[in-house]
């Protein structure tokens, strides 16, 4: 007599179609976190008018979210390995929804910066858990490539969809609505996730190391802050101090990981040329795409005079390109080569950034849409394939830590894209010549930001106001062109580096056997 084989709940979920439904829940989480990184771009003019932040505060509002996520991802990835990735994901989803309310009703620039930072803490619990759970849901290498492709498409497209979501909301509601949209999505994620997601963790995680946690957080945030200060103000005591602190903390972190029996992050992974190349490509792909989307949103509204919804629709081709490429990336990388797919994707993002150098107030929507489609296509190919390389290079038990490396590259890239390229825009913009006769206090307000110029010019006579706004828009366009040129050069150089670093790298085939 043949006995009946009973499957555990986790085994049932990882059989078709349960694992694909569970994947849908994970994609919902990553899509929302990615959207939140750029959705603020369209709301910036309205937020500036309401909260009246300085130019520096405006940059912090834009990028502190990604800074905090980047600083905490390694910690949260390791924490998920220890306490359970499902538990961490659902806890983070509840916190993300709650803190979104604080963002929506912020009443000062300082409160807004704090709220965005707290949202970053919550977001850091979500990202590594999603990719690590995919590693445990899909054991067949080809299926996992498809799943990672869908995940990568959501991550890449989320950054591009953010402006469209923001545009629709801002047509009908106030700027805080771009945060309140998180509440129903996170509620749905928790309700479905409790039922469908399997729990997974490292069965032998080793002891938790608080010193490593502090070192990784201090090292990442101080280093990024230093880069930001250097880009905005040049060499100064603050930038030098932050850079020294960040470098010291990161070196100490790496040395400590090499001595621990159960490190927070296995830094030996970086000895693998393919792994290191994939992480570098990850970081710079998103740097280019996020910087492009964030500042293009302002260019379309404040220089070309488009509505938020119109600007969001113009940027939609980037999302379409990213989704299409993400779904095809695994097939293309196997059919041709990993390094060709990644290097080609990076070059495509570089070409899109190069296109920014010729945009003007009169450039039509079709031309902008084509450039964005090419950029989204490139980001989808590069980011998805590198995520698959990173994920398939480690045992399942280390999935959270490897996922955290991939996500740290993503969020650090998003933060640097806004900080570095934004600092180029701001640096060029602040140097514009104010027309004669404009009061000093009005000139100072105009030089803070383009939104500030629009507000400051309202107190001037019509002719003088138009002259000031014209000069400010020209200066912003010049800064945008310079940022596009810098970003393009970085992406083309990275494409060449990826071609050599990913030589011989292949994606897994067939079924993975434990």
DOTILUM-574935 format. One record per residue: residue in three letters; x, y, z of N, C-alpha, C, CB in turn. Coordinates in steps of 0.1 Angstrom, whole numbers, plus 2048, in hexadecimal, padded with zeros to 3 digits. Last residue first. Glycine has a CB too. Example, Ala and Ser with C-alpha at 12.3 -4.5 7.8 and 13.67 -1.06 7.14 Angstrom:
REM residues 2
SER8807EA8478897F584788180084F88D7FA839ALA8847C784E87B7D384E8847DF84E8717D385A
***
This chain:
REM residues 514
UNK8C48D17D98CA8D57E68D68CC7E98BF8D47F1UNK8C78D97B78C58CE7C18CC8D27CE8CB8C17BBUNK8B68EC79F8C18EC7AA8BD8E17B48C18FA7B1UNK8B28E477D8AD8E478B8B88E47958A38D878DUNK8BE8FA7628B88EE7688B48F07778C28E3768UNK8DA9117668D090A75E8CA8FE7668D6905750UNK8E59327708E39237738D891E7698DF921781UNK8F794875B8EC9457648EA9367658DF94C75FUNK91B94F75B90F94975590494875F91293B74FUNK93996075392D95F75C92195975592A96C763UNK94C96674194B95974593F95674E95795474BUNK94F98774D95497D74395396F74896398073FUNK94999C75D93F99175C943987751931997759UNK95E9AE75A95B9A876795299C7679569B2771UNK95B9B773F9679AF7449659A87519739B9745UNK9439C373E9469BA7349529B173894A9C1727UNK9439D575393B9C975593F9BE74A92C9CC753UNK9549E97489599E17549519D47559579EA761UNK9429F373494F9ED7309559E473C95A9F872DUNK92E9FC74592B9F273A9389EB7369249F872EUNK93BA10753937A0475A9349F975092BA07763UNK93EA2373F94AA1E745947A1174C950A2874EUNK923A2973B92BA2372F937A1D73592EA2E725UNK91DA34754916A2874F91EA21744908A2B74BUNK92DA4B75592EA4175F928A3475A927A4576CUNK923A5A73F931A5673F933A4A74993AA62743UNK908A5F74890BA5773C919A5273C908A60730UNK90CA6F75E906A62760909A597548F7A63762UNK917A8675191FA7F75C919A7075D91EA86769UNK901A8D74090FA8A73B917A82745916A97737UNK8EDA927538EBA877498F9A837438E2A8C73EUNK8F8AA87608F6A9B7688F4A9075E8E9A9C771UNK8F7ABB74B904AB7751903AA9759909AC175AUNK8DBABD7488E4AB873D8F1AB37428E6AC3732UNK8D4AC87608CFABB75C8D7AB57518C0ABC758UNK8E1AE075F8E5AD77698E0AC97668E0ADB777UNK8D3AEC74A8E1AEA7498E6ADF7538E8AF774BUNK8B9AEC7568BBAE474A8CAAE17488B5AEB73DUNK8BEAFF76A8BAAF176D8BDAE87618ABAF0772UNK8C3B1575A8CEB107638CBB027678CFB1976FUNK8AAB1974D8B6B167458C1B1074D8BBB2473EUNK89BB1F764898B1375C8A4B0F75388CB15753UNK8A6B3776C8A7B2C7758A5B1F76D89CB2D780UNK8A1B487568AFB4575A8B0B397638B5B51761UNK885B4775888BB4274C89AB3F74F88AB4D741UNK880B5377187CB4576F883B3F76286DB4476DUNK889B6D76C890B6577688DB5677488BB69784UNK877B75758885B7575588DB6C75F88BB83755UNK85FB74765861B6B75A870B6A756859B7174DUNK864B88778861B7A77D864B71771852B79782UNK865B9F768871B9A770870B8C775874BA477CUNK84BB9F75F856B9F756863B9975C859BAC74FUNK83BBA077783AB9676D846B9476482DB98765UNK84DBA8796845BAC78A845BA277F84ABBA785UNK84FB8E7AF855B977A684BB9C79C861B9179FUNK845B797BE844B867C4849B917BB84BB877D1UNK84AB627B083CB667B183BB757B6834B5D7B9UNK864B597B2861B637A7853B687A8863B5C79AUNK863B467C6869B537C9865B5E7BF878B527CAUNK857B307B9850B367C4856B457C7852B2E7D1UNK86AB2A7A685CB2D7A1855B347AC855B2079EUNK880B267B6880B317AD872B357A8889B2E7A0UNK879B0E7C387AB1B7CB87AB277C2887B1A7D3UNK87AAFD7AD86DAFF7B386DB0C7BC869AF37BCUNK896AFE7AA88DB0379F87FB067A488DAFA793UNK8A7B0A7C88A1AFF7BF899B057B4899AF47C7UNK8B6B1F7D18B5B137D98B0B077D08ABB157E4UNK8B5B367C18C1B2D7BF8C0B207C78CDB357C3UNK89EB437CB89EB3D7BD8A9B337BB89FB487B3UNK8A7B4C7E389CB427E389CB3B7D588FB497E6UNK8B9B5F7DB8BEB547E38B4B497E38C0B587F1UNK8A9B717CD8B3B6A7C68B8B5E7CD8BFB737C3UNK89AB7B7E2893B747D889DB6B7D088BB7D7CEUNK8AEB887F18A7B7D7F789FB757ED89DB82801UNK8B6B9C7DE8BFB927E28B8B867E88C9B977EDUNK8A0BA47C28A4BA67D08ADB9A7D4898BA77D9UNK8AABAB7A18A3BA17AA8A9BA37B88A5B937A5UNK8BBBBC7928AFBC17998A7BB87A28A6BC778FUNK8C4BA57788C7BB17808B9BB67868CDBBC777UNK8C0B8177C8BEB8E7758C0B9A77E8B0B8F76EUNK8D9B6C7878CCB7178A8CBB7F7828CAB73799UNK8EAB517798EAB6077A8DBB6577C8F1B6676EUNK8EFB3278A8E9B3A77F8E9B497838DBB3577CUNK8FAB2079C903B2A7978FCB3378D90EB23791UNK8E7B0C7A28E9B177AC8F2B227A78EFB127B9UNK8EAAFA78D8DEB0278E8E1B0F7978D2AFB794UNK901AEB792900AF47868F5AFE7888FEAEB77AUNK8F9ADF7AB906AE77AA905AF079E912ADE7A9UNK8E2AD17A48E1ADC7AD8EDAE57AC8E0AD67BCUNK8EDABD7928E2AC778E8E2AD37978D4ABF78EUNK8FFAB17A3904AB77978FAAC2792907AAD78CUNK8EDAA77B68F7AB17BA8FDAB87AE902AAB7C3UNK8E0A947A78D9AA07AC8E2AAB7B08D0A9C7B7UNK8F5A827A38F0A897978E8A9579C8E7A8078FUNK8F7A7C7BF903A807B78FEA887AB90BA747B3UNK8DCA777C98E6A7F7D08F1A857C78EDA777DCUNK8D0A667B78C9A737BB8D4A7C7C18BEA707C5UNK8E3A517B58DDA577A98D7A657AC8D3A4E7A3UNK8E6A4A7D08F1A517C98ECA587BC8FDA487C6UNK8CDA3D7D48D1A487DC8DCA517D58D7A447EAUNK8CEA297C18C3A327C18C7A3F7C88B7A2C7C7UNK8E5A1B7CA8E5A217BC8DAA2B7BB8E3A167B2UNK8DCA127E28E7A1B7E28E8A227D48F5A147E5UNK8C8A017D98C4A0D7E08D0A177E18C0A097EEUNK8D89EE7CA8CC9F47C48CAA017CC8C09EB7C5UNK8EB9E57DD8EF9EB7D18E49F37CA8F59E07C7UNK8D99DA7EF8E19E57F38E69ED7E78ED9E17FCUNK8CF9C57E08C69D07E38CE9DC7E88BC9CC7EEUNK8E69B57DF8DF9B97D28D79C57D58D79AE7CCUNK8EA9B07FA8F49B77F28EE9BC7E59009AC7EEUNK8D29A38018D59B08078E09B87FF8D99AF815UNK8D698C7F48CB9957EF8CD9A37F58BD9907F4UNK8EA9818048ED9847F68E298E7F08ED9777EDUNK8DB97E81C8E798781C8EA98B80D8F397F822UNK8C696D8148C397A8198CF9838188BF979828UNK8D495580C8CC95D8028C996B8078BF9567FFUNK8E39438198E89518198E095A8108F7950815UNK8D592C8168D69318238DB93F8248DF92882BUNK8D99257FB8CC92B7FF8CD93180D8C29207FFUNK8FA9317F08F19277F58E492D7FA8F791F800UNK8FF9477D39019447E28F79387E58FE9507EBUNK8FA94F7BA90894C7BD90A9487CC9109587BAUNK8E19577B38E49497B18F29457B58E29467A2UNK8E19727BA8D89697C18DD95B7C08CA96B7BDUNK8F297E7A78F597F7B58EE9747BD8F198D7BAUNK8E597778F8F39737918F69737A08FD97C789UNK8CD9857928CD9767918DB9707948C8972783UNK8D699F7928CF99A79E8CF98B79E8C199F79FUNK8E09A17788E99A17838E399C7908EE9B0785UNK8C799F76A8D19947688DB9957748D999675BUNK8BA9B67738B49A97758BF99E7748A99A676BUNK8CA9CC76B8C79CA7798C29BB77C8BD9D477EUNK8CC9C974E8D89C97578D49C57658DF9D7757UNK8B19CA7458BA9BF7428C69BE74C8C09C1733UNK8A79E27518A09D57538AA9C97508949D474AUNK8B89F57468B89F37558B19E57588B09FE75CUNK8B19F472B8BF9F17308BF9ED73E8C89FC72DUNK8969FC72C89A9EF7268A89EB72B89A9F0717UNK899A16736892A0B73E8959FD739883A0E73DUNK8A7A227218ADA2172E8A6A177378ACA2E735UNK894A1F70C8A2A1970B8A8A187188ABA22701UNK880A2F71787DA2071488BA19713875A1F707UNK88CA48718889A41724886A3272287CA4872BUNK88EA4D6FC89AA4D705897A4571289FA5B708UNK872A4D6F687CA446EF888A426F887FA486E1UNK869A63705864A5670786DA4B702856A54702UNK876A796F9879A76707875A6770A872A7F711UNK869A786E0878A766E187CA736EF87FA836DCUNK84DA7C6E7852A6F6E0861A6D6E284EA706D2UNK84DA976F384BA8A6FB850A7E6F483CA896FFUNK866AAE6E7859AA76E7859A9B6EF854AA46D9UNK877ACA6F3878ABC6EF86AAB56F1883AB56F8UNK877AE46FD86EAE16F186FAD36ED872AEA6E6UNK889AE671187CAE9714872AE570987AAF8717UNK89EAC970989CAD770B88DAD970E8A0ADF6FEUNK8B8AB07098AAAB470C8A9AC370E8A5AAD718UNK8D2AA87068CCAB06FB8BEAB46FD8CEAA86EEUNK8D8A9871C8E0AA47198DBAAD70E8EFAA0716UNK8C9A8271C8C5A8D7248CCA997218C6A89733UNK8D7A6F70D8CCA767078C7A8270F8C0A6D704UNK8E7A647208EDA6D7168E2A7570F8F5A6570CUNK8D4A5472C8DAA5F7348E0A6972A8E4A5B73EUNK8D1A417188C6A4971C8CAA557248BCA40725UNK8EBA367178E6A3D70B8DAA4670F8E2A33700UNK8ECA2A7308F5A3572D8F1A3D721903A2F72BUNK8D9A1672C8D6A207368DFA2D7348D8A1B744UNK8E8A087188DBA0E7158D7A1971F8D0A03714UNK8FE9FF727900A0971C8F3A0F718907A01710UNK8F19ED7388F89F973E8FAA037339059F5744UNK8E99DA7258DF9E172D8E59EE7338DA9D8738UNK9029D171C8F99D77128EE9DF71A8F29CD70AUNK90B9C57339139D072D90A9D872491F9CB726UNK8F89B07378F99BB7419009C773B9029B574DUNK8FA9A171F8ED9A77238EF9B272D8E599C729UNK91599B71F9109A27149039A971890E99A708UNK91798B73791F99873691A9A172A92D995734UNK90797573090497E73C90A98C73A908978749UNK8FD97070E90696F719902979724915972714UNK8E69616FF8F29676FA8FC9677058EE9766F7UNK8D495070D8D594F6FE8E29556F98C99556F7UNK8D69597278D994B7248DC94A7158CE942729UNK8CD9747248DA97172A8DF9637278DA974739UNK8B397071A8BE9777128CC9747178BB986711UNK8A69647308A795D7238B396371A89A95E71BUNK8A89787438AE96B7468B09637398A596274FUNK89A98E7378A998F73A8AF98173C8AB997747UNK88099173388898A72889698872C88799271CUNK87699F74887099274587898A73B862994740UNK8859B67468869AE7528819A075087F9B475EUNK87C9C272E88A9BD72F88C9B373B8949C8730UNK8629C97368659C072B8729BA72B8639C771EUNK8679DB74C85F9CE74E8629C47428509D274EUNK8769EF73F87C9E774A8759DA74D87C9F0757UNK8649F972C8719F37288779EB73387B9FE724UNK851A0373D84D9F973385A9F272F8469FF727UNK85FA1774B859A0B753856A0074984DA0F75AUNK865A29737870A2373E86BA16746875A2D748UNK84BA3172E853A2872685FA2272D858A2F719UNK843A4474283EA36742846A2D73A830A3673EUNK849A5F740853A5674684FA47746856A5B754UNK831A6A73783DA6A72E848A61733843A7972DUNK821A6674D81EA5E74182AA5E737812A6473AUNK82DA7975E82DA6B76282AA62756822A6876CUNK826A91751834A8D753836A7F75683BA9675EUNK80AA90752811A9074581FA8C746810A9E73EUNK808A9276E803A87767809A8575A7F4A87766UNK813AAC774819AA0779814A93772814A9F788UNK816AC075580FABC761815AAF7677FFAB975EUNK832AD3749828AC8748822AC575582FABB742UNK847AE574583AAEA74982FAE0748836AF6741UNK862AE1740859AE073584AAE3738859AD272FUNK86BAE775A872AED74E868AED74287FAE674BUNK85BADA76C85FAE876F866AEF763868AE877AUNK854AC176184AACA76784FAD8767847AC5775UNK86BAB675685FAB674E855ABF754859AA874EUNK87DAB976B880AC075E873AC175688AAB8756UNK873AA877F873AB6781875ABE77487EABA78BUNK877A90771869A93776869AA2778866A8C783UNK892A8F76F88AA9176387CA9576688AA8475AUNK89BA8978889CA97783895A997768ABA99781UNK892A6E78B88FA78795890A86790899A767A1UNK89BA6077488DA6177788AA6D780887A5477CUNK8B8A627778B1A6776B8A2A6A76E8B2A5D760UNK8BCA567908C0A6478E8B9A6A7828CFA6578CUNK8B3A3C7898ACA437938B0A527928B0A3E7A1UNK8C6A347748B7A347728B0A3D77C8B1A26772UNK8E0A367808DCA3D7748CDA3F7728E2A37767UNK8DDA257968E2A337978DDA3B78B8F1A33799UNK8D6A0D78A8CCA147918D0A227948C9A0D79FUNK8F0A0777F8E3A077778D9A0F77D8DE9F8775UNK901A07795902A1278B8F6A1278190FA11783UNK8F99F07A48FA9FD7AA8F9A0879F9079FF7B2UNK8FC9DB7918EF9DE7988EF9EC79C8EE9D47A4UNK9179DC78B90E9DF7819009E278690C9D3777UNK9219D47A49259E179F91B9E57949339E1799UNK9169BA7A69139C47B09169D27AB91A9C27BDUNK9239AD7909149AE7919109B979A90E9A1794UNK93E9AE7989399B578C92A9B878C93E9AE780UNK93D99E7AF9419AC7B093C9B47A49509AD7B2UNK9369857A292D98B7AD93099A7AE9309847BAUNK94C98179193E98378B935989795939976787UNK96197F7A396198A79995398C79496B98778EUNK9609787C495C9737B795A97F7AE94E96C7B9UNK9659877DA9719817D396D97C7C69789777DCUNK94D98C7E59529967DC95F9927D59549A37E3UNK9499787F89429787EB9489817E193397B7EEUNK95598080F95D9788069569767F896096A80CUNK94398D81F94A99581595398D80C9529A081CUNK92698482A93297C82693A98481B92E96E821UNK91A99784491B99683592898E83291B9A482FUNK91B98F85E90F99685990E99584A90F9A485FUNK92B96E86292B97D86091D98285C935980855UNK93395887792695B87092596A86D91A955879UNK94E95B87F94994E87A93C94F873948944885UNK96097987695597387D95196587794997C87CUNK97498386797897C87396D97587A97F98687CUNK96999185297298684F97797E85B97F98D848UNK95A9A585F95399A85895C98E85594C99E84CUNK96F9B68679679AF8719609A386B95D9B8878UNK9769C184E9809B98569799B186198A9C385DUNK95E9CE8479639C383F96D9BA84796A9C9832UNK95D9E185C9529D785A9579CB8529469DE852UNK9749F08589729E98659689DE86396E9F2871UNK96C9FB8409789F38419789EA84D9859FB841UNK956A0A8489549FF83E9609F683E952A05830UNK960A1C85A956A1385F955A07855948A1A860UNK972A2A84A977A2385596DA1985A97AA2D861UNK960A3683796AA2C833970A2483E976A3482CUNK951A4684994BA3C841955A3183C944A42835UNK964A5885395CA5085C956A44855951A58863UNK96DA6483B977A5D84496FA5384D97FA6684CUNK955A7083395CA6682A965A5E832963A6D81FUNK950A82848947A7784594DA6C83D93AA7D83EUNK967A93845965A8B85295BA8084F95FA9585CUNK964A9D82B970A9582F96DA8D83B97BA9F831UNK94BAAA82D94CA9F824958A9682894EAA5816UNK952ABE841947AB4843949AA883A93AABB841UNK968ACC83596AAC584295FABA84496BACE84EUNK968AC7811966ACF81D968AC682A958AD681DUNK967AC87EF96EAC37FA96CACD80697DAC27F7UNK944ACF7E4953ACD7E2959AC87EF959AD97DDUNK929AD07E7931ADB7EC940ADA7EA92FADC7FBUNK91EABA7D9917AC77DA920AD27DD90CAC67E5UNK930AA57D992AAA97CC924AB77CD920A9F7C8UNK937AA47F4941AA77EA93BAAC7DD94AA9A7E7UNK91EA9C7FE924AA980292FAAD7F8929AA8810UNK91BA827F2911A8C7F0917A9A7F3905A8A7F9UNK931A757FE930A767EF927A827EC92CA697E8UNK929A76819935A7C814935A7F805941A73818UNK912A66818911A7481C91DA7C81790FA7682BUNK91DA4D812914A54809913A6280B907A4D809UNK92CA4982A933A4A81D92AA51812936A3B818UNK918A4983E923A5383E92AA5483192DA50849UNK909A32836903A4083690EA4B8368FAA41843UNK91CA1D838915A2082B910A2E82B909A1682AUNK927A1E852930A1F846928A2383A936A11844UNK910A1C863919A28863921A29856922A28870UNK908A0285B8FFA0D85A907A1A8598F5A0E866UNK91E9F28609199F28539109FF8519109E5850UNK9229F787C92C9FA8739279FB8649389F0873UNK90A9EC88790D9FA8899189FF87E9129FE897UNK90D9D18809019D987C9049E887C8F59D5885UNK9249CA88D9249CA87E9189D28799239BB879UNK91B9CC8A79269D48A39269D58949349CF8A8UNK9089B78AA9049C58AA90F9CF8A58FF9C98B8UNK90499A89C90F9A28A090C9B189F91B99F897UNK8F597B8A68F39888A08FF9918A58E698E8A4UNK90395A8A08FF9658A88FE9728A19099668B4UNK8F59448868FF94988F8FB95589790B94D886UNK8E19378768E69458738F294A87B8DA94E875UNK8D791D86B8E291F8748E892D8728ED914871UNK8C192085A8C09178658CB91986F8BF909861UNK8B593E84E8C293684F8C192D85B8CE93F84FUNK89393B84389E94284B8AA93984A89A94485AUNK87194183A87E93B83788994383F88293B828UNK84F93B83585994083D86693983985793E84DUNK83C94281884293882184D93F82984892C819UNK81E95581282D95481283294A81C832962816UNK80295481580994D80A81894C80B8059557FEUNK7F896082D7F29538287FC94C81E7E5955822UNK80697882F80496F83B8009618377FA975845UNK80398481680F97E81A80F97582681998981DUNK7E998E8167EC98380D7F997C8127ED9887FFUNK7EC9A282A7E199882B7E398C8227D499F826UNK8039B18228039A982F7F899F82F8009B383AUNK7FA9BB8098069B380A8069AA8178139BB80AUNK7E49CB8107E29BF8087EE9B68097E09C47F9UNK7F29DE81F7E89D68267E59C981E7DB9DE827UNK8029EA80B8089E28167FE9D981E80F9EC820UNK7EE9F67FC7F69EC7F67FD9E38018019F27EDUNK7E1A0880D7DA9FC8087E29F18027CFA017FEUNK7FAA198127F2A1281D7EAA068177E8A1C823UNK805A277FD80CA1B803803A1380C818A1F80AUNK7F7A3D7F87F4A327EF7FBA257F57F9A357E1UNK803A508097F7A4980E7F3A3D8057EBA5280FUNK816A5C7F981AA5280380FA4A808820A5A80FUNK809A6C7E7813A627E1818A587EC81FA6A7DBUNK7FBA7D7F77F4A717F17FDA677EB7E9A757E7UNK809A947FC80AA89806803A7C801803A8D812UNK802AA67E880EA9E7E680FA937F081AAA77E8UNK7DEAA27E27EAAAA7E67F6AA17E67E8AB17F4UNK7CDA977C37CFA987D27DBAA07D57D0A8A7D8UNK7CCA967A77BFA967AF7C1A997BE7B9A897ADUNK7E5A9679D7DAA9C7957CEA9E79D7D7A94788UNK7F3A877AE7F5A957AF7EBA9D7A6803A997ACUNK7EDA6C7A57E8A717B27E9A807B37F1A6B7BDUNK7F9A6C78B7EBA6A78D7E6A6F79A7E8A5A78CUNK814A7179380DA7A78A7FEA7978B811A7877CUNK81BA5B7A281BA697A8813A727A0829A6E7AAUNK81AA4878F811A4779A810A547A1817A3C7A4UNK82EA5277E821A51779817A50785820A44770UNK845A5178F840A5E78A832A5D785849A6377FUNK847A34794845A3E79E83FA4B799851A407A6UNK84FA2677E841A2778083DA3278A83AA1A784UNK86BA25781865A2C776856A2F777868A25769UNK86EA15798874A2379886EA2B78D883A21796UNK8609FE78F85BA0679A861A1479B85E9FF7A7UNK8709F377C8659FA77885FA0378385A9F1773UNK8839E778D8879F178387C9F977F88E9EA776UNK8739D679C87C9DF7A38809EA7998899D77A7UNK8659C778985E9CF7928679DA7998579C779DUNK87A9BA77C8729C377486A9CD77E8689BB76BUNK8839AB79188C9B578C8849BF7848979AF784UNK86D9997938719A179F87A9AD79A87A9997A9UNK86F98D77A86399477E86699E78A85798A782UNK88898277D88598B772879994775884984765UNK88597079188E97C79488C98778989D977794UNK87495F78386F96578F87897279287095C79BUNK88695676F87995D76B87496577786E952767UNK89994A77F89D95677689095D7728A495076AUNK88A93678B88F94179389394D78B89B93C79CUNK88792677587B92C77B87F938784873922784UNK8A191E77289B92676788E92D76C89791C75BUNK8A791078A8AF91C7868A892577B8BC918781UNK8909067A289490479489B91178F88890078BUNK8879117BA8939097BA8999067AC8918FC7C1UNK87892B7C887B9267BA88891E7BA87B9317B0UNK8779337E286B92F7DC86E9277CF86293B7D9UNK89093C7E988B9307F087E92B7EA8899337FEUNK8949527D989E9487D989993B7DF8AB94D7E0UNK87E9627E287E95C7D58889517D38819677CAUNK8889697FB87C9607FB87B95A7ED86F9677FFUNK89C97C7F389F96F7FA8949657FA8A3973808UNK88C9907E88959887DF89997B7E68A19917DCUNK87E9997FF8779947F388098C7EA8729A17EBUNK8919A081288899581588299080887D99981FUNK89D9B78098A49AB80889C99E80B8AF9AB813UNK8859CA80B88C9C67FE8949B97FF8959D27FBUNK87A9CE8258729C781B87B9C280F8689D1815UNK88A9DC8368859CE83B87E9C783087C9D0847UNK88D9F482A8989EB82B8959DD82F8A39F1834UNK875A0182F8789FC8218839F282187BA07818UNK879A0A84986FA008468719F9839861A06846UNK88DA1C84488FA1184E885A0684B88EA1685DUNK880A2E83388CA2682E88FA1A837898A2F82DUNK86FA3A844869A31839874A28833863A3A82EUNK881A4885387AA3D859873A3484F86FA42863UNK888A5B83F892A5284488CA4684B89BA5A84FUNK870A6883B876A60830880A5783587BA6A826UNK86EA74854864A6A850869A62844857A7284CUNK884A86854883A7B85E879A7085987FA8186CUNK87CA9683F888A8F83E888A83847894A98840UNK864AA184A864A9983D870A9183C862AA2831UNK86EAB085F865AA4862864A9B855857AA9865UNK87CAC3851883ABA85A87BAAD85D886AC1867UNK868AD0842873AC983B87AABF84487DAD2835UNK848ACA851854AD285085EACA848859AD685DUNK832AB985382FAC785383CAD0852828ACB860UNK826A9A845831AA284A82EAB184983EA9E842UNK813A8883D80EA9484581AA9B84B805A8F84FUNK820A7482F815A7B828811A88830809A72827UNK832A69842837A7083682CA7983083CA6682CUNK81FA5D853828A6885882EA7084D833A62861UNK816A4984280DA54847814A6084C803A4E852UNK82CA3983F827A4083481EA4C837820A3782AUNK82EA2C857837A37855833A3F849845A32854UNK81BA17852819A2185D821A2D85B81CA1A86AUNK825A0983C818A0F83B816A1A84680DA0583CUNK83DA0084883EA0883C830A1083A8409FF82FUNK8349EF85C83B9FB86083BA0585484A9F8864UNK8299DA84D8219E28568279EF85981E9D9863UNK8409D283F8359D783882B9DF84082D9CB831UNK8519C88548549D484C8499DA8458609D1843UNK8429B185A8449BC8648489C985D84F9B886FUNK8459A38428379A78478389B285182F99C84CUNK86199F84185A9A683684C9AB83B85899C82BUNK86699185986C99E8578659A684C87B99D853UNK85897985485598186085A99085E85B97B86CUNK86597083D85797383C85397C84884E96783DUNK87F96B84787D97583D86E97983B88297082FUNK88B96786788196285D87E96E85487495E864UNK8A096D87789396C87D88896787488F97A883UNK8B79698658B79648728A99638788BE96E87BUNK8B397584C8B896784C8B796185A8C7968849UNK8AB98E8558A198584F8A697784F89E98A841UNK8C499885D8BA9968678AF98D8628B39A486BUNK8D199A8448D699084E8CC98E8598E3996855UNK8C19AE83A8C29A28338C799783C8CC9A3827UNK8C59C384C8B89BD84B8B89B08448AE9C6844UNK8E19C98478DC9C58558CF9BD8548DA9D185EUNK8E09D082D8E89C58318E39BF83E8F79C9832UNK8CE9E782E8CB9DA8278D39CE82B8CC9DD818UNK8D49FF83A8CF9F48428CD9E783B8C29F9848UNK8DEA118278E6A0E8338E1A0283B8E5A1A83CUNK8CAA118148D7A0C8108DFA0881C8DFA16807UNK8B6A1D8238B4A1081E8C2A0981B8ABA0F811UNK8C2A368268BFA2E8328BDA2082E8B3A33839UNK8C3A3F80B8CFA3F8138CDA3581F8D3A4D818UNK8A8A408038B1A367FD8BEA348058B4A397EEUNK8A0A55813899A488138A2A3D80E88CA4980AUNK8AFA6B80C8B2A658198ABA5781A8ADA6E825UNK8A9A777F38B1A6B7F38B4A658018BEA6F7EEUNK896A8C7F5896A837EA89EA777EC89BA8A7DEUNK89DA9980D88FA9380C88FA89800885A9E809UNK8B6AA28048B5A9880F8A7A9180F8B8A9F81CUNK8AFAB57F18B7AA97ED8B6A9E7F78C5AAD7EAUNK8A2AC780289AAC07F78A1AB47F2898ACA7EBUNK8B6AD08118ACAC88188A4AC180D8A2AD1820UNK8C4ADF7FE8CBAD38048C0ACA80B8D5AD880FUNK8B1AF37F78B6AEA7ED8BCADD7F38C0AF07E4UNK899AF38128A4AF980B8A8AEF8008B0AFC815UNK874AF0810882AEC81488DAF380D883ADD812UNK857AF7813862B01810870AFC81585EB0E817UNK840AE9814849AE881F855AF281E84FADA820UNK832AF17FC82BAEF809835AF0815824AE2809UNK844AF27E783BAFE7EA835AFD7F8830AFE7DFUNK84FAD97E9858AE57EB84FAF17EE860AE77DEUNK839AC97E283FAC87EF848AD47F3848ABB7F1UNK837AD07C882CAD37D1831AD37DF821AC97CFUNK850AC87BC84CAD67BB841AD97C5847AD97ADUNK84FAAB7C4859AB47C9855AC37C8866AB27C2UNK83FA987B8839AA07C3842AAB7C8835A977CEUNK850A8B7A6845A947A183FA9D7AC83AA8C79AUNK860A7E7B9866A877AF85BA917AA86CA7F7A4UNK855A6B7C9856A787CF85AA827C485FA787DAUNK858A537BD84BA597BC84BA687C1841A517C4UNK870A467C086FA517B6862A587B6872A4B7A9UNK86EA357D587BA3B7D487AA477CA885A317CFUNK855A297D4857A347DE864A3B7DC856A2E7ECUNK85AA157C1851A217BD854A2C7C7842A1D7BDUNK868A037D186FA0A7C5867A167C1870A007BAUNK8549FB7E3860A017E8868A097DD86A9F77EEUNK8429F07D083E9FC7D884AA037DE8359F77E4UNK8509DB7C584B9E57BD8489F27C583E9E07B5UNK8549CA7DB8609D17D585B9DC7CC8689C77CDUNK8399C27E18429C97EB84D9D17E48479C07F5UNK8319B67CA8299C17CF8329C97D881C9BD7D5UNK8439A07C98449AB7BF83D9B77C383F9A67B1UNK8389917DE8459977DF8489A27D585098C7DDUNK81F98A7D28209927DF82D9987E181C9887EBUNK82897B7BC8209877BA8209907C68129837B6UNK8339657C983C96E7C283597B7C08419687B5UNK81C9587D182595D7DB82E9687D582C9527E2UNK81494F7B880C9597BF81495F7CA7FF9517C5UNK82993E7B382794A7AA81E9547B082294579CUNK82692A7C68329327C683193F7BE83E92A7C2UNK80D91E7BF80F9267CB81B92F7CB80F91D7D7UNK80590E7AA80991B7A780C9247B37FE92279FUNK8258FC7AF81C9057A680E9037AB81E902797UNK8348FC7CF82F8F57C48268FE7BC8288E87C8UNK83890C7E584390C7DB83F9037CF8509087E1UNK8239067F58239137EF82D9137E482791E7FAUNK8298EC7FD81D8EE7F581D8FC7EE8108EE7FEUNK83F8F080D8418E88008358EA7F78428D9804UNK8348FF82283E9058198408FE80C84C906820UNK8238EC82D81D8F88278278FF81E819902833UNK82D8CA82282D8D582C8278E282583B8D8832UNK81B8AF8158248BA8138228C481E8218C1805UNK81A88D81981489A81D81E8A581C80E89982CUNK81487180781E87A80A81788880D82887B7FEUNK80685281180386080B80E8698107F5865810UNK81383280780F83C81180D84A80A81A83E81CUNK8068157F780E8217F680982C7FF80E8277E7UNK8087F480080080080080980D8007F680080C
***
